[in-house]
């Protein structure tokens, strides 16, 4: 099969990346197997065909998927996706686990820019939930190490959230918009969103606001969990300035604010606990402010065919207020990350059969941290901050990725050089300035068997430098722990291999991928055996022994001539850690999980979608898992849950969705989560486009 000429393909990818993905002309080009190889996008076209032509394992959540999924937090949209397991410690927080890795071991991007901060935990955290899911046009998950194109931290994979971009096709000013509201019974949940696009083909803008009011959760046993109420509000504004047919500027600003979100696992006794850790524990507030300026040009030069330039600023606020059960004191703290990042990437078709993608990126992250304690009698007690105040983490990197097409084969090889400086700004630490660098690489192969079938393989090395959370955190942690500093950590690294098969065509789509990964110098919280004067177990971040993880990710979608759609996916992951006494289970490895379902169009207005979600028992627990109050030391039980939804579309601009989730009121918990899942839930939602 002859490879399309690369320069036209790149020009098409520019149109797709710069404007909205629903453009019909772009979809026509997608049908011709034209794809983008820009390093900050998984694909340009966001369709099964272009995903089929990627030599990576990719999960994609489209805008249409988003309209038909339960939607509270952005990570909720990744539930039921192949290879992605969702853990939730408390309402207002959730994380994706990709190939057994979580938190800072995966890179999280918003429009290609880093969400990960220097105080991202290599454990469950709340920060991805601070991205508004209702301004999302698509989510792309690259499964597997991706450090060459996406930088440090991309050990398990990459989550790239693409936000909505307005588009208009004529010089006449126009506007359009959308309103959404929903109610869910199990969490007493009301959600509302309104957005409007206005402009023309030269200048366009979108403004969106979202509001959430979450109440108490009722589980499958009929128990009502206290301390689950919280509210959240978001504001988003994006502008597009088209300076020519082949260049544009995009500026956007995003803001999400959770005024007071409780940490349920601290307020309700967990496994192995007779009483909770705290009387009060609130994230108060958590918020994210993000601004992003992007310039894209497809005016070819001898150096590039397409170029993208980005400048972004992000501030994440993680403030807390807590009080122990004894009510003997109150603790408040203020933590901020201010992340300034800049990057550029260039695509150059060297010949009709080869392409070079290259670029650089840099960022500096400054951490502000302070903490106060007031005793019951009003006495102020000096306290160390959670992180060294005014500590900094700086990175600069260059990379290149070369693609060669030979008949029906595509070969890719790439490398990245990264340099880091970490300043802990602490007089208590002698080596408070840490410098390190790393060379990461990958190679891939894709073979087009025919128009529909592909075989692909990847081998690569990933890298994660220890961040300020790993190196400098000090103080109380949940589950009766006290963390001490360890400034002598080595970076984590992974060597991974995967082999997969993809099919897209003839009315069905499928993918199956087998992977095996070996992680070195994994950073984990380890008990030192010491106990503080207050009776807390002293823990410290340390490099533990080698961890091996392997698994299989599979999915299938079959489309019937009568409008039916059968879908299913299953993911199996197995992790082993070398210990001083031999081999044992790795931390927080998800059980075997998946979904099987069927959607049927009943007529032009109604359809029904029924599915079964399931997970096996996970009783392979590491010693750290067994001591975690969120995890039953005998293992997390498996579950099978049934959902059914009816969708009514009375017109092209409106949609009503009615459903029952967890129909048989099953009591269950997703592995490593801090609270049980909702019980039987009645859902009503309304979309209206104008």
Buried (B, 14 or more C-beta within 10 A) or exposed (E): EEBBEBBBBBBBBBBBBBBBBEBEEBBEBBEEBBBBBBBBBBBBBBBBBBBBBBBBBBBBBBBEBBBBBBBBBBBBBBBBBBBBBBBBBBBBBBBBBBBBBBBBBBBBBBBBBBBBBBBBBBBBBBBBBBBBBBBBBBBBBBBBBBBBBBBBBBBBBBBBBBBBBBBBEEEEEEEBBBBBBBBBBBBBBBBBBBBBBBBBBEBBBBBBBBBBBBBBBBBBEEEEBEBBBBBBBBBBBBBBBBEEEBBBBBBBBBBBBBBBBBBBBBBBEBBBEEEBBBBBBBBBBBBBBBBBBBBBBBEBEEEBBBBBBBBBBBBBBBBBBBBBEEEEBBBBBBBBBBBBBBBBBBBBBEEEBBBBBBBBBBBBBBBBBBBBBBEEEEEEEEBBBBBBBBBBBBBBBBBBBBBBBEEBEBBBBBBBBBBBBBBBBBEEBEEBEBEBBBEBBBBBBBBBEEEBBBBBBBBBBBBBBBBBBBBBBBBBBBBBBBBBBBBEBEBBBBBBBBBBBBBBEEEBBBBBBBBBBBBBBBBBBBBEEEEEEEEBBBBBBBBBBBBBBBBBBBBBBBBEEEEEBBBBBBBBBBBBBBEEEEEBBBBBBBBBBBBBBBBBBEEEEEBBBBBBBBBBBBBBBBBBBBBBBBBBEEBBBBBEBBBBBBBBBEEEEBBBBEBBBBBEBBBBBBBBBBBBBBBBBEBEBBBBBE
